[in-house]
Amino acid sequence: MLICRTERPGDGDEIDELVCAAFGREQEGDLVWALREQGAISMSQVAEYEDAIIGHLLMSPILIEGEDTGWLALAPISVWPECQRQGIASALIIAALDCANELDWAGVVLLGDPEFYGRFGFKPAQDLGLSLKSEAASTGEILLAMAFKPPVAKGRVTYHPAFG
Ligand SMILES: CC(C)(COP(=O)(O)OP(=O)(O)OC[C@H]1O[C@@H](n2cnc3c(N)ncnc32)[C@H](O)[C@@H]1OP(=O)(O)O)[C@@H](O)C(=O)NCCC(=O)NCCS
C-alpha cells in the first residue's frame, strides 16, 4: 500500500538518492540538503511503498513583497523514475495540500505546468496578484498559486535564497 507521510529523521539520504535519480542530476538533491541545513523546510512529505521511499515533495517559505505572510513554495517534487505515471506525485500533492491547509498556512505557489497542476486547483498566480521576478517562460512553466484563506497577499514572490 502507498503511504504518504512526513519525512522522519534518518530519511535524508534515501530522499537525496530519490531526488537525484528523478532529476538525473545532483542540483535538486543539493537544494533539498541546503534547505534542510538552513532550517527552511516547512513541509517534507514522502510516498512510501513497502518500506521504500519512492516519492518526495518539499515546501519552503516564501516572501511576498518581502513579508512572511504564511505562504509556501512547493518544490521540488520527485518520483523514482520506474514508478512515474502511476499517480504517486498526484497522491503526494493532494496529501501535502490537505496538510498545509490543516496547518493553517495561507497558500502555496509553484512553478509548473498549468494543465497538470490545474487538476489540483492551482490557478495562474497572476490571477491572485502574485508574480515572480523571472519565470521560465520558455518551458511553459508559470507561477501557479492556491490560496487557503483570504485576504490574499499580493505582490512579488521571493523564493528562499537556497533556490539561487
Ligand atoms: C514530475 C513528476 C514528479 C510526476 O510524477 P508522477 O508520479 O509520474 O505523476 P502522476 O503519475 O501523479 O501524474 C502523471 C501525469 O501528470 C502529467 N505530468 C506530470 N508531471 C508533469 C509536468 N511537469 N508537466 C506536464 N504534465 C505532467 C503526466 O503527463 C501524467 O499524465 P498522464 O499519465 O495522464 O499522461 C515525475 O515525473 C518526476 O519526478 N520528474 C522528474 C522531476 C521533476 O521534473 N519534477 C517536477 C519539477 S519540481
The ligand as an SDF file (V2000), in Angstrom:
LIG
                    3D

 48 50  0  0  0  0  0  0  0  0999 V2000
    7.0010   15.3110  -12.3470 C   0  0  0  0  0  0  0  0  0  0  0  0
    6.8640   14.0120  -11.5580 C   0  0  0  0  0  0  0  0  0  0  0  0
    7.0880   14.3220  -10.0720 C   0  0  0  0  0  0  0  0  0  0  0  0
    5.4700   13.4260  -11.7740 C   0  0  0  0  0  0  0  0  0  0  0  0
    5.3620   12.2640  -11.0060 O   0  0  0  0  0  0  0  0  0  0  0  0
    4.2970   11.1210  -11.3670 P   0  0  0  0  0  0  0  0  0  0  0  0
    4.1650   10.2640  -10.1640 O   0  0  0  0  0  0  0  0  0  0  0  0
    4.7010   10.4750  -12.6290 O   0  0  0  0  0  0  0  0  0  0  0  0
    2.9670   11.9900  -11.5950 O   0  0  0  0  0  0  0  0  0  0  0  0
    1.4970   11.4140  -11.6520 P   0  0  0  0  0  0  0  0  0  0  0  0
    1.5340    9.9570  -12.0130 O   0  0  0  0  0  0  0  0  0  0  0  0
    0.7740   11.7930  -10.4390 O   0  0  0  0  0  0  0  0  0  0  0  0
    0.8960   12.2290  -12.8320 O   0  0  0  0  0  0  0  0  0  0  0  0
    1.3540   11.9150  -14.1190 C   0  0  0  0  0  0  0  0  0  0  0  0
    0.5220   12.6610  -15.0770 C   0  0  0  0  0  0  0  0  0  0  0  0
    0.7320   14.0420  -14.9730 O   0  0  0  0  0  0  0  0  0  0  0  0
    1.4070   14.5420  -16.1310 C   0  0  0  0  0  0  0  0  0  0  0  0
    2.5450   15.2880  -15.6580 N   0  0  0  0  0  0  0  0  0  0  0  0
    3.3140   15.0070  -14.6030 C   0  0  0  0  0  0  0  0  0  0  0  0
    4.2420   15.9560  -14.4640 N   0  0  0  0  0  0  0  0  0  0  0  0
    4.0410   16.8490  -15.4360 C   0  0  0  0  0  0  0  0  0  0  0  0
    4.6770   18.0300  -15.8110 C   0  0  0  0  0  0  0  0  0  0  0  0
    5.7410   18.5170  -15.1540 N   0  0  0  0  0  0  0  0  0  0  0  0
    4.2070   18.6760  -16.8740 N   0  0  0  0  0  0  0  0  0  0  0  0
    3.1470   18.1970  -17.5680 C   0  0  0  0  0  0  0  0  0  0  0  0
    2.5000   17.0860  -17.2540 N   0  0  0  0  0  0  0  0  0  0  0  0
    2.9500   16.4170  -16.1940 C   0  0  0  0  0  0  0  0  0  0  0  0
    1.8380   13.3810  -16.9320 C   0  0  0  0  0  0  0  0  0  0  0  0
    1.6850   13.6630  -18.2850 O   0  0  0  0  0  0  0  0  0  0  0  0
    0.8800   12.3170  -16.4900 C   0  0  0  0  0  0  0  0  0  0  0  0
   -0.3070   12.4080  -17.1900 O   0  0  0  0  0  0  0  0  0  0  0  0
   -0.8540   11.1310  -17.9560 P   0  0  0  0  0  0  0  0  0  0  0  0
   -0.4250    9.9400  -17.1580 O   0  0  0  0  0  0  0  0  0  0  0  0
   -2.3220   11.3620  -17.9730 O   0  0  0  0  0  0  0  0  0  0  0  0
   -0.1970   11.2230  -19.2890 O   0  0  0  0  0  0  0  0  0  0  0  0
    7.9050   12.9660  -12.0310 C   0  0  0  0  0  0  0  0  0  0  0  0
    7.7560   12.7810  -13.4260 O   0  0  0  0  0  0  0  0  0  0  0  0
    9.3510   13.3430  -11.7300 C   0  0  0  0  0  0  0  0  0  0  0  0
    9.8950   13.0320  -10.6560 O   0  0  0  0  0  0  0  0  0  0  0  0
   10.0030   14.0220  -12.6980 N   0  0  0  0  0  0  0  0  0  0  0  0
   11.3840   14.4560  -12.5190 C   0  0  0  0  0  0  0  0  0  0  0  0
   11.4740   15.6110  -11.5420 C   0  0  0  0  0  0  0  0  0  0  0  0
   10.6420   16.8080  -11.9800 C   0  0  0  0  0  0  0  0  0  0  0  0
   10.7040   17.2410  -13.1240 O   0  0  0  0  0  0  0  0  0  0  0  0
    9.8720   17.3790  -11.0120 N   0  0  0  0  0  0  0  0  0  0  0  0
    8.9810   18.4990  -11.3000 C   0  0  0  0  0  0  0  0  0  0  0  0
    9.6160   19.8020  -11.1740 C   0  0  0  0  0  0  0  0  0  0  0  0
    9.9180   20.2280   -9.4560 S   0  0  0  0  0  0  0  0  0  0  0  0
  1  2  1  0
  2  3  1  0
  2  4  1  0
  2 36  1  0
  4  5  1  0
  5  6  1  0
  6  7  2  0
  6  8  1  0
  6  9  1  0
  9 10  1  0
 10 11  2  0
 10 12  1  0
 10 13  1  0
 13 14  1  0
 14 15  1  0
 15 16  1  0
 15 30  1  0
 16 17  1  0
 17 18  1  0
 17 28  1  0
 18 19  1  0
 18 27  1  0
 19 20  2  0
 20 21  1  0
 21 22  1  0
 21 27  2  0
 22 23  1  0
 22 24  2  0
 24 25  1  0
 25 26  2  0
 26 27  1  0
 28 29  1  0
 28 30  1  0
 30 31  1  0
 31 32  1  0
 32 33  2  0
 32 34  1  0
 32 35  1  0
 36 37  1  0
 36 38  1  0
 38 39  2  0
 38 40  1  0
 40 41  1  0
 41 42  1  0
 42 43  1  0
 43 44  2  0
 43 45  1  0
 45 46  1  0
 46 47  1  0
 47 48  1  0
M  END
$$$$
